[in-house]
């Protein structure tokens, strides 16, 4: 499963989230989506980024919103069978 990182340019928290994903060994499993170019995404995530999202094979979506740390990210990854 691919992890979507909802982000935007210049978001230092998004950069921190990406670093945490890289430290967790997920760097090659991340699709960074800039919300600035999509009105629906901006409306949904504009004040909450960074947000991580995974959609499983049954189309269930699991999201992890900021703030999160290494431990909560690892728990989320394990819960979603990526850790």
PyMOL CGO cylinders between C-alpha atoms (Angstrom):
from pymol import cmd
from pymol.cgo import CYLINDER

trace = [
    CYLINDER, 0.00, 0.00, 0.00, 1.15, 3.49, -0.83, 0.3, 1, 1, 1, 1, 1, 1,
    CYLINDER, 1.15, 3.49, -0.83, 1.14, 6.15, 1.88, 0.3, 1, 1, 1, 1, 1, 1,
    CYLINDER, 1.14, 6.15, 1.88, -0.17, 9.54, 0.79, 0.3, 1, 1, 1, 1, 1, 1,
    CYLINDER, -0.17, 9.54, 0.79, 1.35, 12.54, 2.54, 0.3, 1, 1, 1, 1, 1, 1,
    CYLINDER, 1.35, 12.54, 2.54, -0.90, 15.56, 2.11, 0.3, 1, 1, 1, 1, 1, 1,
    CYLINDER, -0.90, 15.56, 2.11, 1.39, 18.55, 2.13, 0.3, 1, 1, 1, 1, 1, 1,
    CYLINDER, 1.39, 18.55, 2.13, 2.16, 21.88, 0.51, 0.3, 1, 1, 1, 1, 1, 1,
    CYLINDER, 2.16, 21.88, 0.51, 5.29, 23.79, -0.41, 0.3, 1, 1, 1, 1, 1, 1,
    CYLINDER, 5.29, 23.79, -0.41, 7.00, 25.52, 2.50, 0.3, 1, 1, 1, 1, 1, 1,
    CYLINDER, 7.00, 25.52, 2.50, 5.28, 23.42, 5.17, 0.3, 1, 1, 1, 1, 1, 1,
    CYLINDER, 5.28, 23.42, 5.17, 7.99, 22.69, 7.74, 0.3, 1, 1, 1, 1, 1, 1,
    CYLINDER, 7.99, 22.69, 7.74, 5.73, 20.28, 9.63, 0.3, 1, 1, 1, 1, 1, 1,
    CYLINDER, 5.73, 20.28, 9.63, 5.22, 18.34, 6.39, 0.3, 1, 1, 1, 1, 1, 1,
    CYLINDER, 5.22, 18.34, 6.39, 8.99, 18.11, 6.01, 0.3, 1, 1, 1, 1, 1, 1,
    CYLINDER, 8.99, 18.11, 6.01, 9.21, 16.73, 9.56, 0.3, 1, 1, 1, 1, 1, 1,
    CYLINDER, 9.21, 16.73, 9.56, 6.51, 14.18, 8.76, 0.3, 1, 1, 1, 1, 1, 1,
    CYLINDER, 6.51, 14.18, 8.76, 8.40, 13.08, 5.64, 0.3, 1, 1, 1, 1, 1, 1,
    CYLINDER, 8.40, 13.08, 5.64, 11.61, 12.68, 7.68, 0.3, 1, 1, 1, 1, 1, 1,
    CYLINDER, 11.61, 12.68, 7.68, 9.75, 10.51, 10.19, 0.3, 1, 1, 1, 1, 1, 1,
    CYLINDER, 9.75, 10.51, 10.19, 8.46, 8.35, 7.33, 0.3, 1, 1, 1, 1, 1, 1,
    CYLINDER, 8.46, 8.35, 7.33, 11.99, 8.06, 5.93, 0.3, 1, 1, 1, 1, 1, 1,
    CYLINDER, 11.99, 8.06, 5.93, 13.35, 7.08, 9.35, 0.3, 1, 1, 1, 1, 1, 1,
    CYLINDER, 13.35, 7.08, 9.35, 10.64, 4.41, 9.55, 0.3, 1, 1, 1, 1, 1, 1,
    CYLINDER, 10.64, 4.41, 9.55, 11.87, 2.94, 6.26, 0.3, 1, 1, 1, 1, 1, 1,
    CYLINDER, 11.87, 2.94, 6.26, 8.88, 4.17, 4.24, 0.3, 1, 1, 1, 1, 1, 1,
    CYLINDER, 8.88, 4.17, 4.24, 10.62, 6.76, 2.03, 0.3, 1, 1, 1, 1, 1, 1,
    CYLINDER, 10.62, 6.76, 2.03, 10.02, 4.79, -1.19, 0.3, 1, 1, 1, 1, 1, 1,
    CYLINDER, 10.02, 4.79, -1.19, 6.42, 4.08, -0.20, 0.3, 1, 1, 1, 1, 1, 1,
    CYLINDER, 6.42, 4.08, -0.20, 5.26, 7.71, 0.00, 0.3, 1, 1, 1, 1, 1, 1,
    CYLINDER, 5.26, 7.71, 0.00, 3.33, 9.79, -2.50, 0.3, 1, 1, 1, 1, 1, 1,
    CYLINDER, 3.33, 9.79, -2.50, 3.49, 13.49, -1.57, 0.3, 1, 1, 1, 1, 1, 1,
    CYLINDER, 3.49, 13.49, -1.57, 0.36, 15.34, -2.70, 0.3, 1, 1, 1, 1, 1, 1,
    CYLINDER, 0.36, 15.34, -2.70, 0.36, 19.14, -2.72, 0.3, 1, 1, 1, 1, 1, 1,
    CYLINDER, 0.36, 19.14, -2.72, -3.09, 20.24, -1.59, 0.3, 1, 1, 1, 1, 1, 1,
    CYLINDER, -3.09, 20.24, -1.59, -2.65, 23.78, -2.96, 0.3, 1, 1, 1, 1, 1, 1,
    CYLINDER, -2.65, 23.78, -2.96, -3.68, 22.73, -6.47, 0.3, 1, 1, 1, 1, 1, 1,
    CYLINDER, -3.68, 22.73, -6.47, -6.90, 20.93, -5.56, 0.3, 1, 1, 1, 1, 1, 1,
    CYLINDER, -6.90, 20.93, -5.56, -9.79, 22.88, -4.06, 0.3, 1, 1, 1, 1, 1, 1,
    CYLINDER, -9.79, 22.88, -4.06, -11.37, 19.79, -2.46, 0.3, 1, 1, 1, 1, 1, 1,
    CYLINDER, -11.37, 19.79, -2.46, -8.10, 18.71, -0.83, 0.3, 1, 1, 1, 1, 1, 1,
    CYLINDER, -8.10, 18.71, -0.83, -7.35, 22.26, 0.29, 0.3, 1, 1, 1, 1, 1, 1,
    CYLINDER, -7.35, 22.26, 0.29, -10.80, 22.53, 1.83, 0.3, 1, 1, 1, 1, 1, 1,
    CYLINDER, -10.80, 22.53, 1.83, -10.38, 19.21, 3.64, 0.3, 1, 1, 1, 1, 1, 1,
    CYLINDER, -10.38, 19.21, 3.64, -6.73, 19.42, 4.76, 0.3, 1, 1, 1, 1, 1, 1,
    CYLINDER, -6.73, 19.42, 4.76, -5.83, 23.12, 4.56, 0.3, 1, 1, 1, 1, 1, 1,
    CYLINDER, -5.83, 23.12, 4.56, -5.48, 23.67, 8.31, 0.3, 1, 1, 1, 1, 1, 1,
    CYLINDER, -5.48, 23.67, 8.31, -4.56, 20.13, 9.32, 0.3, 1, 1, 1, 1, 1, 1,
    CYLINDER, -4.56, 20.13, 9.32, -1.54, 19.21, 7.17, 0.3, 1, 1, 1, 1, 1, 1,
    CYLINDER, -1.54, 19.21, 7.17, 0.52, 17.18, 7.33, 0.3, 1, 1, 1, 1, 1, 1,
    CYLINDER, 0.52, 17.18, 7.33, -1.86, 14.23, 7.09, 0.3, 1, 1, 1, 1, 1, 1,
    CYLINDER, -1.86, 14.23, 7.09, -0.90, 10.67, 6.20, 0.3, 1, 1, 1, 1, 1, 1,
    CYLINDER, -0.90, 10.67, 6.20, -3.44, 8.47, 4.46, 0.3, 1, 1, 1, 1, 1, 1,
    CYLINDER, -3.44, 8.47, 4.46, -3.58, 4.83, 3.40, 0.3, 1, 1, 1, 1, 1, 1,
    CYLINDER, -3.58, 4.83, 3.40, -6.31, 3.16, 1.39, 0.3, 1, 1, 1, 1, 1, 1,
    CYLINDER, -6.31, 3.16, 1.39, -6.42, -0.63, 1.65, 0.3, 1, 1, 1, 1, 1, 1,
    CYLINDER, -6.42, -0.63, 1.65, -7.58, -3.13, -0.94, 0.3, 1, 1, 1, 1, 1, 1,
    CYLINDER, -7.58, -3.13, -0.94, -11.16, -2.90, 0.39, 0.3, 1, 1, 1, 1, 1, 1,
    CYLINDER, -11.16, -2.90, 0.39, -11.06, 0.90, -0.08, 0.3, 1, 1, 1, 1, 1, 1,
    CYLINDER, -11.06, 0.90, -0.08, -11.00, 1.58, 3.67, 0.3, 1, 1, 1, 1, 1, 1,
    CYLINDER, -11.00, 1.58, 3.67, -9.05, 4.73, 4.47, 0.3, 1, 1, 1, 1, 1, 1,
    CYLINDER, -9.05, 4.73, 4.47, -6.90, 5.23, 7.54, 0.3, 1, 1, 1, 1, 1, 1,
    CYLINDER, -6.90, 5.23, 7.54, -5.50, 8.68, 8.29, 0.3, 1, 1, 1, 1, 1, 1,
    CYLINDER, -5.50, 8.68, 8.29, -2.95, 9.98, 10.76, 0.3, 1, 1, 1, 1, 1, 1,
    CYLINDER, -2.95, 9.98, 10.76, -3.03, 13.71, 11.37, 0.3, 1, 1, 1, 1, 1, 1,
    CYLINDER, -3.03, 13.71, 11.37, -0.38, 15.95, 12.84, 0.3, 1, 1, 1, 1, 1, 1,
    CYLINDER, -0.38, 15.95, 12.84, 0.90, 16.05, 15.50, 0.3, 1, 1, 1, 1, 1, 1,
    CYLINDER, 0.90, 16.05, 15.50, 2.48, 12.62, 15.53, 0.3, 1, 1, 1, 1, 1, 1,
    CYLINDER, 2.48, 12.62, 15.53, 5.86, 11.35, 16.63, 0.3, 1, 1, 1, 1, 1, 1,
    CYLINDER, 5.86, 11.35, 16.63, 7.99, 8.33, 15.80, 0.3, 1, 1, 1, 1, 1, 1,
    CYLINDER, 7.99, 8.33, 15.80, 6.10, 6.07, 18.20, 0.3, 1, 1, 1, 1, 1, 1,
    CYLINDER, 6.10, 6.07, 18.20, 2.60, 7.00, 17.06, 0.3, 1, 1, 1, 1, 1, 1,
    CYLINDER, 2.60, 7.00, 17.06, 3.70, 6.73, 13.42, 0.3, 1, 1, 1, 1, 1, 1,
    CYLINDER, 3.70, 6.73, 13.42, 5.13, 3.27, 14.06, 0.3, 1, 1, 1, 1, 1, 1,
    CYLINDER, 5.13, 3.27, 14.06, 1.88, 2.19, 15.76, 0.3, 1, 1, 1, 1, 1, 1,
    CYLINDER, 1.88, 2.19, 15.76, -0.14, 3.52, 12.81, 0.3, 1, 1, 1, 1, 1, 1,
    CYLINDER, -0.14, 3.52, 12.81, 2.12, 1.71, 10.34, 0.3, 1, 1, 1, 1, 1, 1,
    CYLINDER, 2.12, 1.71, 10.34, 1.81, -1.57, 12.27, 0.3, 1, 1, 1, 1, 1, 1,
    CYLINDER, 1.81, -1.57, 12.27, -1.97, -1.18, 12.53, 0.3, 1, 1, 1, 1, 1, 1,
    CYLINDER, -1.97, -1.18, 12.53, -2.07, -0.73, 8.75, 0.3, 1, 1, 1, 1, 1, 1,
    CYLINDER, -2.07, -0.73, 8.75, 0.30, -3.67, 8.14, 0.3, 1, 1, 1, 1, 1, 1,
    CYLINDER, 0.30, -3.67, 8.14, 3.21, -1.53, 6.95, 0.3, 1, 1, 1, 1, 1, 1,
    CYLINDER, 3.21, -1.53, 6.95, 5.44, -1.71, 9.99, 0.3, 1, 1, 1, 1, 1, 1,
]
cmd.load_cgo(trace, "trace")
